[in-house]
Amino acid sequence: MADKATQEAKVLKLCEEINTLLTVNESGAWKAGDLLVKASAIKVGGKTLTLKQLREKYLPNFAISYLSQLRSTAEALPPAKRKKHLKKGVTWHECEIARRSRNHCIKAEVATKEDSLDDYIDYVHINKGKTLSPKKLMRDRINAATVDNRKTRALQVEQLKKEYPNWMNNCHNLSCLDVLEKLEKESIDVVYADPPYAAFFKNENRKCAEPESKGLETACDSSTIDMALPLTLDIIRQAAKVLKPNGKLVLFQASTEPDRPEVISLLRELGLGTIFPMYWKKSQPQPSDFAIPFSHETERILIAGRNRKAFQGFYNGKGRTDVLDDNVIANALQYNMEYEKQPVSRSFYREVQRGERKYGDRHFFEKPVDICKFLLEKLTFEDDTVIDVCGCTGSMIEACIELNRRWIYCESNETNYNLGVSRIGEVMERVAGIKPEDDDASVSA
Ligand SMILES: C[S@@+](CC[C@H](N)C(=O)[O-])C[C@H]1O[C@@H](n2cnc3c(N)ncnc32)[C@H](O)[C@@H]1O
């Protein structure tokens, strides 16, 4: 009992000191943190006191979250480690922001536990004029990594252009309308169009993290309300010209606005009125507008041809359904669920950690390659020609290369073009036997 009393007296004494330090002198945070670490280590009656007990009994003037921060920062930076920072004039508050930011990064899987706290502290100290919160700091770090990666990627693309001029002629950093206009009439088997849909991020009731904060690219041309629909209609007009008699248009629809009357009537008017609507069930509902009782879990894909004949003879024995979900695709293509199920996925961060991907390598609009392959196998044969008019990350082109289809890639946005082209370059190298300059996928543009 006596021992318990002595131990309690020790805790009490330390807590009195903490009270004085924090009440009288705010700059005593470091010292208070150290004393809290000490007080929490003392065993009273064989047990150490929890922070909650310490606070209730001895430190009622302070919020538990504040005490917890004091203690955690003191633990993360014991006196010997903090010395060099203090020499540079770093404050306890800056160290605290840095520590919490590092925790956020680790939780979001954009940093590992091996990441040095010192880097975070230096960053906060250098930027001390700005208002920094731990989460903002995390976003800054991701953005910085993304910008660096964009620069590297642009250099790689320049190099690829020099090495493979012929092959690169099939990747067009142009508006698809300019490319479509130059193509021969009735020369294409599939026009694949995943156009931008307007105002995707403008919903104020949307309750989920902005994709940029997860290191995902969101660049997109023609994404305003007055541009998105006219572009889709122009693509349909051009597709009607360049498609072979049995050719098909694959048109992704906005999940919030499927089957717009302008789209359907133009397809009919231009003789592409045989339409098979498909649903891609993403297995990951989008939070979208929380004021509305429904969320969007599917995206609609219209597959339009001139007549039923255009679709006959293409059945490959796999999944005759209009729902593309994990089951269908898994059966048909050994769908890699872990990687492809969620275009916006945590697995991305793991890939970053393993050094297989870099920030900015993923785009918010990226479609899974297996969806592309699935569609290709239903609509084309080997050596058929596919044009991806809104190419972005190049997922359809990856599918084309793997399934031996000829291809044309168009993307007007430079950031996305660089993303797509460097991926296509990697795929060309990965798929054995295909050397860019040997490939005769040269549909003249
Ligand atoms: C929804 S994303 C396509 C995503 C793509 N299917 C993928 O899996 O990566 C639409 C893309 O179309 C591009 N775009 C917009 N207008 C365009 C145009 N006139 N010509 C070519 N690309 C365009 C945007 O910059 C954006 O990258």
PDBQT file of the ligand as one rigid body, heavy atoms in Angstrom, charges set to zero:
ROOT
HETATM    1  C1  LIG A 501     -13.266   9.553 -69.406  1.00  0.00    +0.000 C 
HETATM    2  S1  LIG A 501     -11.648   9.877 -69.946  1.00  0.00    +0.000 S 
HETATM    3  C2  LIG A 501     -11.227   8.397 -70.805  1.00  0.00    +0.000 C 
HETATM    4  C3  LIG A 501     -10.631   7.332 -69.896  1.00  0.00    +0.000 C 
HETATM    5  C4  LIG A 501     -10.044   6.164 -70.662  1.00  0.00    +0.000 C 
HETATM    6  N1  LIG A 501     -11.061   5.319 -71.210  1.00  0.00    +0.000 N 
HETATM    7  C5  LIG A 501      -9.137   5.324 -69.744  1.00  0.00    +0.000 C 
HETATM    8  O1  LIG A 501      -9.499   4.182 -69.411  1.00  0.00    +0.000 OA
HETATM    9  O2  LIG A 501      -8.081   5.793 -69.367  1.00  0.00    +0.000 OA
HETATM   10  C6  LIG A 501     -11.923  11.014 -71.263  1.00  0.00    +0.000 C 
HETATM   11  C7  LIG A 501     -10.666  11.535 -71.949  1.00  0.00    +0.000 C 
HETATM   12  O3  LIG A 501     -11.015  12.172 -73.176  1.00  0.00    +0.000 OA
HETATM   13  C8  LIG A 501     -10.080  13.230 -73.380  1.00  0.00    +0.000 C 
HETATM   14  N2  LIG A 501     -10.632  14.154 -74.399  1.00  0.00    +0.000 N 
HETATM   15  C9  LIG A 501     -11.498  15.166 -74.226  1.00  0.00    +0.000 A 
HETATM   16  N3  LIG A 501     -11.749  15.760 -75.399  1.00  0.00    +0.000 NA
HETATM   17  C10 LIG A 501     -11.038  15.103 -76.354  1.00  0.00    +0.000 A 
HETATM   18  C11 LIG A 501     -10.878  15.233 -77.747  1.00  0.00    +0.000 A 
HETATM   19  N4  LIG A 501     -11.526  16.172 -78.450  1.00  0.00    +0.000 N 
HETATM   20  N5  LIG A 501     -10.059  14.373 -78.396  1.00  0.00    +0.000 NA
HETATM   21  C12 LIG A 501      -9.389  13.421 -77.710  1.00  0.00    +0.000 A 
HETATM   22  N6  LIG A 501      -9.497  13.241 -76.379  1.00  0.00    +0.000 NA
HETATM   23  C13 LIG A 501     -10.318  14.072 -75.712  1.00  0.00    +0.000 A 
HETATM   24  C14 LIG A 501      -9.957  13.834 -71.989  1.00  0.00    +0.000 C 
HETATM   25  O4  LIG A 501      -8.833  14.662 -71.893  1.00  0.00    +0.000 OA
HETATM   26  C15 LIG A 501      -9.899  12.568 -71.136  1.00  0.00    +0.000 C 
HETATM   27  O5  LIG A 501      -8.577  12.152 -70.984  1.00  0.00    +0.000 OA
ENDROOT
TORSDOF 0
